[in-house]
Amino acid sequence: MKFPEDLFYSEDHEWLRLTDETTEDGRRIGIVGISDFAQSELGDLVYVEVETVGETLNSHDIFGTLEAVKTTSDLFMPVGGEVLEFNPALDEKGGDNPALINSDPYGAGWLVRIAVTDESETASLMKADVYAAKVG
């Protein structure tokens, strides 16, 4: 199982990658997905729903759901922020390919881009080594 070291991990198994990009008002852009561990526990993903684009959510708020063959799971914000974009490759109207999350959870299978409200919230997230020890 992979745990990229440039990511922050939540207790809910979402990850956050801070990018070098910022919004016009100076907020840092982050990318959110689910961990390799989470996708392996869920199994084959068949549907992703994110209807929160344009909304500003708090840390731990639900931003969408994942549906696997045997279960449905809520997606939680790792930090507070505005949901800017849902990955078009996963979108029903666009790519309709939730299996990308299974095959490439840290790359093409990302879920949403967000404008982070408060970067200091990353202090409550885990680094790769801590997360790997928790799930390993």
Order of alpha helices (4+ residues) and beta strands (2+ residues): beta-beta-beta-alpha-beta-beta-beta-beta-beta-alpha-beta-alpha
